[in-house]
Amino acid sequence: MIIEAVDENNKQSYLLSKWTKERTYFKTDGVIIGGAKDDNCHSSSIIMNSGNVGIIHGGSFGNGDVAESNIVINGGTIECIYGGGHPELNIQKYANHTGHAKNHCK
C-alpha cells in the first residue's frame, strides 16, 4: 500500500498486489490497517510518501495475525504508528499478533 496526498482534504491509497490494483480514497487523519479484517495475513507493507494520516497499524484489525509488517514513512504528517494490529479490546478472545514489525522514518 502506498499513501500519497491528493489535495488538502483527501489522500489516495494505492493497494498493489500481484493480481489487482485498486485506488481507495480516504479523508485526512484516517486510520490505515495493513493486515486483514478478522483474518490472518502473511505480510503487510505500507509506504507513506505524503499526506496526513492519524494512525497506521501494520497488523490486522480484530481477530487476525500478521507474520511480518513493514512500514516506511518518507514524508507527510502522522500522529501515531503501531507495528502491530488493532484488536477489538472489548472482546477478550481475539488473537491479534504481529510476528515481526519494521518501522522506518526518513
C-alpha positions in Angstrom: 0.0 0.0 0.0 1.3 3.4 -0.9 -0.2 6.6 0.6 0.1 9.9 -1.2 -1.8 13.2 -0.9 -4.4 14.2 -3.5 -5.3 17.6 -2.1 -5.8 19.3 1.3 -8.9 17.2 2.2 -8.2 13.8 0.6 -5.5 11.2 0.4 -5.1 8.5 -2.2 -4.1 5.0 -1.3 -2.8 2.6 -3.9 -3.4 -1.1 -3.0 -0.9 -3.1 -5.0 -0.6 -6.8 -5.3 0.4 -9.4 -7.9 -3.2 -9.8 -9.1 -5.0 -6.5 -8.7 -4.6 -2.7 -8.4 -7.2 -0.6 -6.5 -7.4 3.0 -5.6 -9.1 3.8 -2.3 -9.7 7.4 -1.2 -10.0 8.4 2.5 -10.2 11.7 4.4 -7.4 13.3 6.3 -6.5 11.9 9.8 -7.7 8.5 8.8 -6.6 5.1 10.2 -4.7 2.7 8.0 -4.7 -1.1 8.7 -2.0 -3.0 6.9 -3.3 -6.6 7.5 -6.8 -8.1 7.1 -10.1 -7.7 9.0 -10.7 -10.8 11.2 -8.3 -12.9 9.1 -4.6 -13.9 9.1 -2.2 -12.2 6.7 1.4 -13.3 5.8 2.7 -9.8 5.5 1.8 -6.2 5.2 3.7 -3.3 3.6 2.8 0.4 4.0 4.8 3.2 2.4 3.7 6.8 3.1 5.2 9.4 0.8 2.9 12.4 1.6 -0.4 13.3 3.2 -1.9 13.4 6.6 -2.7 10.2 8.4 -3.9 9.8 12.0 -2.8 6.2 12.8 -1.1 3.4 10.9 -1.4 -0.2 12.2 0.9 -2.7 10.5 -1.1 -5.7 11.7 -4.7 -6.8 11.3 -7.9 -5.4 12.6 -9.8 -7.7 15.0 -9.1 -11.4 15.1 -6.1 -11.9 12.8 -2.4 -12.3 12.8 0.3 -10.9 10.5 3.7 -12.6 10.3 5.6 -9.5 9.3 4.7 -5.8 8.9 6.9 -3.2 7.2 6.1 0.5 7.5 8.1 3.2 5.7 7.4 6.9 6.2 9.1 9.0 3.5 7.1 12.2 4.1 3.8 13.6 5.3 2.3 14.0 8.7 1.4 11.1 11.0 0.1 11.1 14.6 1.0 7.5 15.6 2.5 4.3 14.2 1.7 0.8 15.6 3.8 -2.0 14.2 1.2 -4.5 15.4 -2.5 -4.8 14.9 -5.7 -3.2 16.2 -7.6 -5.8 18.3 -11.2 -5.3 19.4 -10.3 -4.7 23.0 -13.8 -5.2 24.3 -13.8 -8.9 23.2 -11.1 -10.8 25.2 -11.0 -13.9 22.9 -9.4 -12.2 19.9 -6.0 -13.3 18.8 -4.2 -10.4 17.2 -0.4 -10.8 16.9 2.3 -9.5 14.6 5.4 -11.7 14.5 7.9 -9.1 13.3 7.4 -5.3 12.7 9.8 -3.0 10.9 9.2 0.8 11.0 11.4 3.2 9.1 11.0 7.0 9.1 13.1 9.2 6.8 
